[in-house]
């Protein structure tokens, strides 16, 4: 997993505990595992998407410290709180700068505003989450003289998504643009349409990466770019088909579990199902109430 000068490693954050009911099949709710990526050279390192709870910050921070590198930057791929709410804890621990695109910074503020209505109702142990991220000129910064390129992907599972391209490693750290063995979150996508996400995948594919680290993944799977891209595209196609053929949220949930019995993150699948069908069945009402309500 390395070139002559840079390398990367992935830490899978354990999903936090949930105590807000069960899924339609009786399973306990549990969030999708989250991948945090460390890109490092001989002395310095950059961390991508550190997670959202204090426990995750502690475990990830100890893992980063064990790499014996100077953490210069923490990059956030998009505004969903599960990818960054604990960033301030780690930024203070390591003295690191926080980097994101202008669009992502706007989405970070929106997710902070949503904390009392969704995040804090479901997940305990989220630390204070001030938005301290800054943009960088030309959407690029460096690690030991090597370019790290921010590529804006557009609307995927939320607006203003981005990925981090590391040309020297033929690597893309993809946030939520690409998933790997986990159910895709489609609640917000229902507002923009699935074609926007397909276009974002095309942008990632054009980077010709060999390896892609998906933000939500099954740790038993590899980072093969061709496979993860193809499987994310296929999932969108299957979801679109089932949205047209399944009459209720429960029908959709069950059909997706049958189609993808090994994919992780069924709580994400159920949140999607409730949101999409709630919006569809109540076209005159504010869709945000159904997107938020899918988690509660």
C-alpha positions in Angstrom: 0.0 0.0 0.0 2.9 2.4 -0.6 5.0 4.1 -3.2 8.7 5.0 -2.7 7.8 8.1 -0.7 4.1 8.1 0.4 1.9 5.4 1.9 -1.6 5.2 3.3 -3.4 3.2 5.9 -7.1 2.9 6.9 -8.7 2.8 10.3 -12.3 1.5 10.6 -14.2 3.4 13.4 -16.6 1.1 15.2 -20.2 2.3 14.9 -21.6 4.0 18.0 -24.3 2.4 20.1 -27.9 3.2 19.2 -31.0 2.7 21.4 -33.9 3.9 19.3 -35.8 0.9 18.2 -35.3 -1.9 15.7 -35.3 -2.4 12.0 -38.3 -3.9 10.1 -36.6 -7.3 10.3 -36.1 -7.1 14.1 -32.4 -6.3 14.0 -31.0 -3.7 16.4 -30.1 -0.4 14.7 -26.4 0.2 14.1 -24.7 2.8 12.1 -22.5 2.0 9.1 -18.7 1.6 9.8 -16.7 4.6 8.9 -13.2 4.6 7.4 -10.6 7.2 8.3 -7.5 7.4 6.1 -4.0 8.4 7.0 -1.7 9.4 4.2 1.9 9.7 5.3 5.5 10.2 4.4 8.7 9.9 6.3 7.8 12.5 8.8 4.4 14.1 8.2 0.8 12.8 7.7 -2.6 13.9 6.6 -5.8 12.4 8.0 -9.1 12.2 6.1 -12.6 12.0 7.7 -12.0 11.3 11.4 -15.5 10.3 12.5 -17.9 11.9 15.0 -17.9 10.6 18.6 -15.4 11.2 21.4 -14.7 7.5 21.6 -13.9 7.4 17.9 -11.6 10.4 18.3 -9.8 8.7 21.2 -9.3 5.4 19.4 -8.3 7.0 16.1 -6.0 9.5 17.8 -4.1 6.7 19.6 -3.8 4.9 16.3 -2.5 8.0 14.5 0.0 8.7 17.4 1.3 5.2 17.0 2.4 6.0 13.4 4.9 8.5 14.8 4.2 11.2 12.2 3.5 14.9 12.5 -0.2 15.3 11.6 -0.2 18.5 9.5 -3.8 18.5 8.1 -7.2 16.9 8.5 -9.3 16.9 5.3 -13.1 16.6 5.4 -14.7 15.2 2.2 -18.2 16.5 2.9 -20.5 18.0 5.5 -22.2 14.9 7.0 -21.5 15.0 10.7 -20.5 11.4 11.0 -17.3 12.2 9.0 -16.1 15.2 11.0 -17.9 16.1 14.3 -15.0 15.0 16.4 -12.4 16.8 14.2 -11.7 19.6 16.8 -10.6 17.1 19.4 -8.0 15.6 17.0 -7.0 19.0 15.6 -6.2 20.2 19.1 -4.5 17.0 20.1 -2.1 17.1 17.1 -2.0 20.8 16.2 -3.4 20.1 12.7 -5.1 22.4 10.3 -8.6 21.4 9.1 -9.1 21.6 5.3 -12.3 21.4 3.2 -13.9 23.0 0.2 -16.1 26.1 0.5 -19.2 24.0 -0.3 -18.3 21.4 2.3 -17.8 24.1 4.9 -21.3 25.4 4.2 -22.7 21.9 4.7 -20.7 21.5 7.9 -22.5 24.5 9.3 -25.8 23.0 8.3 -25.0 19.7 10.0 -24.1 21.6 13.2 -27.5 23.3 13.1 -29.1 19.9 12.7 -27.4 18.3 15.7 -30.2 19.0 18.3 -32.9 17.6 16.0 -31.2 14.5 14.7 -27.6 13.7 15.7 -27.8 14.3 19.4 -31.1 12.5 19.7 -29.7 9.3 18.3 -26.0 9.2 19.1 -24.5 10.0 22.5 -21.0 11.2 23.0 -20.6 13.7 20.2 -18.1 16.4 21.3 -18.4 20.1 20.5 -18.1 20.6 16.8 -17.0 24.1 15.8 -16.4 24.6 12.1 -12.8 25.6 11.8 -12.0 24.3 8.3 -10.4 26.5 5.8 -10.1 26.3 2.0 -6.8 26.0 0.2 -5.7 27.7 -3.1 -6.6 25.8 -6.2 -8.0 23.0 -4.1 -4.6 21.4 -3.5 -2.1 21.2 -0.7 1.0 19.1 -0.2 2.4 16.4 1.9 6.2 16.3 2.0 6.3 18.0 -1.4 3.7 15.7 -3.0 0.4 17.1 -4.3 -2.9 16.2 -2.6 -5.6 17.3 -5.0 -9.2 18.0 -3.8 -11.7 17.1 -6.6 -15.2 18.5 -6.2 -17.7 15.8 -7.1 -21.0 17.5 -6.7 -24.2 16.0 -5.3 -23.8 12.4 -4.1 -25.4 11.4 -0.8 -25.3 15.1 0.0 -24.4 18.3 -1.7 -20.9 19.6 -2.1 -19.1 16.3 -1.9 -15.5 16.0 -2.7 -12.7 13.4 -2.8 -8.9 13.6 -2.2 -6.7 12.4 -5.1 -3.2 11.3 -4.3 -1.6 10.9 -7.7 1.7 9.5 -6.3 -0.3 6.6 -4.8 -2.9 6.3 -7.6 -5.3 6.7 -4.7 -8.6 8.4 -4.2 -10.0 8.8 -0.7 -13.6 9.0 -1.8 -15.7 9.9 1.3 -19.3 9.0 0.4 -18.9 9.3 -3.4 -18.0 5.6 -3.5 -19.2 2.9 -1.1 -17.6 -0.5 -0.5 -19.8 -3.3 0.9 -22.2 -0.9 2.7 -25.6 0.4 1.9 -25.7 3.8 0.2 -27.5 6.6 1.9 -30.0 7.9 -0.6 -32.3 10.1 1.5 -30.9 13.4 0.3 -30.2 12.1 -3.1 -33.9 11.8 -3.7 -34.0 15.6 -3.9 -31.3 15.9 -6.6 -31.8 12.6 -8.5 -29.5 9.6 -8.9 -27.9 11.0 -12.1 -26.1 13.6 -10.1 -24.4 10.8 -8.2 -23.6 8.9 -11.4 -21.9 12.0 -12.7 -19.8 12.2 -9.6 -18.8 8.6 -10.0 -17.7 9.5 -13.5 -15.5 12.2 -12.1 -13.8 9.8 -9.8 -13.4 7.2 -12.5 -11.6 9.8 -14.7 -8.9 10.0 -12.1 -7.7 6.5 -13.1 -7.0 5.5 -9.5 -5.8 2.0 -8.6 -7.1 2.2 -5.1 -10.2 3.9 -3.6 -10.9 4.2 0.1 -14.7 4.4 0.5 -15.9 6.3 3.6 -18.3 3.5 4.5 -16.9 0.0 3.9 -16.7 -3.6 4.9 -13.1 -4.0 6.3 -13.0 -7.5 4.8 -13.0 -6.1 1.3 -10.0 -4.6 -0.6 -9.7 -1.0 -2.1 -9.8 -2.0 -5.7 -11.0 1.0 -7.7 -12.6 -0.8 -10.6 -14.7 -3.0 -8.4 -15.9 -0.3 -5.9 -16.8 2.0 -8.8 -18.7 -0.7 -10.6 -20.5 -1.8 -7.4 -21.5 1.7 -6.5 -23.0 2.3 -9.9 -24.8 -1.0 -9.8 -26.3 -0.2 -6.4 -27.8 3.1 -7.8 -29.3 1.2 -10.7 -30.8 -1.4 -8.4 -32.2 1.3 -6.1 -33.8 3.1 -8.9 -35.4 -0.1 -10.2 -36.8 -0.9 -6.7 -38.0 2.6 -6.0 -40.2 2.1 -9.1 -41.4 -1.4 -8.3 -41.7 -1.6 -4.4 -44.8 0.0 -3.0 -43.8 0.8 0.6 -40.7 1.6 2.6 -40.7 -1.8 4.2 -41.0 -3.5 0.8 -38.0 -1.6 -0.5 -36.0 -2.4 2.7 -36.7 -6.1 2.4 -36.0 -6.2 -1.4 -32.6 -4.5 -0.9 -31.7 -6.9 2.0 -32.6 -9.8 -0.3 -30.5 -8.3 -3.1 -27.5 -7.4 -0.9 -27.6 -9.7 2.1 -23.9 -9.1 3.0 -23.9 -5.3 2.8 -23.4 -3.5 6.1 -25.4 -0.5 7.4 -29.0 -1.6 7.3 -29.9 1.3 9.5 -28.8 3.6 6.7 -30.9 1.5 4.3 -34.0 1.9 6.6 -33.4 5.7 7.0 -33.3 5.9 3.2 -36.4 3.9 2.7 -38.4 6.0 5.2 -37.2 9.3 3.7 -37.8 8.4 0.1 -41.2 7.0 0.5 -42.2 9.7 3.0 -41.3 12.4 0.5 -43.1 10.5 -2.3 -46.3 10.1 -0.3 -46.3 13.7 1.0 -45.3 15.9 -1.9 -46.7 19.1 -0.4 -44.7 18.8 2.8 -41.2 19.8 3.7 -38.9 16.9 2.7 -36.4 17.7 5.4 -38.8 16.3 8.0 -38.7 12.9 6.3 -35.0 13.0 5.8 -34.4 13.7 9.5 -37.2 11.4 10.7 -35.7 8.4 8.9 -33.1 8.3 11.6 -35.3 8.7 14.7 
